[in-house]
């Protein structure tokens, strides 16, 4: 299921990252790796605030939908 369907405050594990190689590398550089933990902190007008590797990162929903949990 895409990360955009995750509930706020619920911890999930990344199972797969979809997209072109550049997109995958970009997300991996931010800490989104297969097997890693991710938690939705909040959603603000089409953007998601995510907790990844003890950091908070904002992604738009189109980018977050490429991350499968």
C-alpha positions as CSV (number, residue, x, y, z in Angstrom):
1,X,0.0,0.0,0.0
2,X,1.3,3.5,-0.8
3,X,2.6,5.7,2.1
4,X,-0.2,8.2,1.4
5,X,-2.7,5.7,2.9
6,X,-0.8,5.4,6.2
7,X,-2.4,6.7,9.4
8,X,-0.8,9.6,11.3
9,X,1.4,8.4,14.2
10,X,1.5,4.8,12.9
11,X,5.0,3.3,12.3
12,X,5.5,1.4,9.1
13,X,8.3,-0.4,7.2
14,X,9.2,0.4,3.7
15,X,8.7,-2.6,1.4
16,X,9.5,-1.1,-2.0
17,X,10.2,2.2,-3.8
18,X,8.7,2.7,-7.3
19,X,9.8,5.2,-9.9
20,X,12.7,5.9,-12.2
21,X,16.3,5.4,-11.0
22,X,16.8,9.1,-10.3
23,X,13.7,9.2,-8.1
24,X,14.8,6.1,-6.2
25,X,18.3,7.5,-5.6
26,X,16.8,10.8,-4.4
27,X,14.5,9.1,-1.9
28,X,17.3,6.8,-0.7
29,X,19.5,9.9,-0.2
30,X,16.8,11.2,2.1
31,X,16.8,8.0,4.1
32,X,13.9,6.1,2.5
33,X,15.4,2.6,2.1
34,X,13.7,-0.8,1.8
35,X,13.3,-2.2,5.4
36,X,13.5,1.2,7.0
37,X,11.0,2.7,9.4
38,X,8.8,5.6,8.4
39,X,6.0,7.4,10.3
40,X,3.6,10.0,9.2
41,X,3.8,13.0,11.5
42,X,1.2,15.1,9.8
43,X,-0.4,16.0,6.5
44,X,-0.7,19.7,5.5
45,X,-2.4,20.6,2.2
46,X,-1.1,18.0,-0.1
47,X,2.3,17.5,1.7
48,X,3.3,14.9,4.2
49,X,5.6,15.4,7.1
50,X,7.4,12.1,7.7
51,X,9.8,10.8,10.4
52,X,12.6,8.8,8.8
53,X,15.9,7.9,10.6
54,X,15.2,10.4,13.4
55,X,14.7,13.2,10.9
56,X,11.6,15.0,9.7
57,X,11.1,15.3,6.0
58,X,8.4,16.9,4.0
59,X,7.3,15.2,0.7
60,X,4.4,16.0,-1.6
61,X,1.8,13.2,-2.0
62,X,2.9,12.4,-5.5
63,X,6.4,11.6,-4.3
64,X,5.1,9.8,-1.1
65,X,2.9,7.6,-3.3
66,X,6.0,6.0,-4.8
67,X,7.0,4.6,-1.4
68,X,5.2,1.3,-0.6
69,X,4.7,0.1,2.9
